[in-house]
Amino acid sequence: MISRRWSPRAFDSRPVEPEKLRSLFEAARWAASSYNAQPWFFIVATKDDPESFKKMLDSFVEFNQGWAKNAPVLALSVARMKFENNGEPNRHAFHDVGQAAATLALQATHLSLQVHQMAGILPGKARQIFSIPEGYEAVAGYAIGYPGDQTTLPDQLRQRELESRSRKPLASFVFTG
Ligand SMILES: Cc1cc2nc3c(=O)[nH]c(=O)nc-3n(C[C@H](O)[C@H](O)[C@H](O)COP(=O)(O)O)c2cc1C
């Protein structure tokens, strides 16, 4: 499942079944988090709600809008930056939103869906559009759906889509002593 997860930019127009979509967030719900604070929030927009879908797209940078507009589901994650119980800063808020996102993406892979995460969002605009309160930060955007026909992508994006996925070797980031 880990090796089958990837980040497509070509999505099929087929909608995501509501029970499958729900199960992605159920998976996110069970992620580990510092002090079990669960500092993650997700705003979700499906294509059958065009107004919300447009609002979501408007909170992404132009490059991401270009391909994400074809995904049937878009989402935005938000982190609560302070602990609920004592108001102290949660230094691991973004870390834990990332854990929830990773869990969500694996559940998507399990269901033959894929999730393309995006740093390319407009946090200030997202705050305005979705009335994100102080103490909460927009973290990332997500395009969710069934992978689509790569030949529909513009040349440059298609090339990137077909490149083999690569990673740095273990020895470059795992150390002892
Ligand atoms: C937090 C995060 C932010 C990312 N931001 C973008 C983005 O703004 N636009 C984009 O096209 N891809 C984005 N990506 C996708 C990465 O480029 C992709 O995950 C990476 O190249 C590894 O490819 P893979 O996910 O297919 O294994 C992002 C991924 C993550 C996890």
The ligand as a Gaussian input file, in Angstrom:
#p B3LYP/6-31G(d) Opt

LIG

0 1
 C        3.047000      18.767000       2.183000
 C        3.133000      18.530000       0.686000
 C        3.031000      19.617000      -0.165000
 C        3.026000      19.416000      -1.554000
 N        2.793000      20.492000      -2.366000
 C        2.563000      20.289000      -3.677000
 C        2.058000      21.347000      -4.481000
 O        1.795000      22.474000      -4.023000
 N        1.855000      21.096000      -5.804000
 C        2.099000      19.871000      -6.360000
 O        1.848000      19.709000      -7.562000
 N        2.546000      18.827000      -5.607000
 C        2.755000      19.004000      -4.276000
 N        3.143000      17.949000      -3.468000
 C        3.367000      16.610000      -4.042000
 C        4.839000      16.241000      -3.984000
 O        5.520000      16.880000      -5.020000
 C        4.946000      14.695000      -4.072000
 O        4.377000      14.120000      -2.919000
 C        6.421000      14.264000      -4.187000
 O        6.947000      14.654000      -5.425000
 C        6.563000      12.753000      -4.070000
 O        5.763000      12.114000      -5.033000
 P        4.708000      10.992000      -4.627000
 O        3.727000      11.619000      -3.656000
 O        4.014000      10.605000      -5.908000
 O        5.438000       9.876000      -3.989000
 C        3.184000      18.120000      -2.088000
 C        3.308000      17.032000      -1.205000
 C        3.262000      17.228000       0.153000
 C        3.357000      16.032000       1.085000

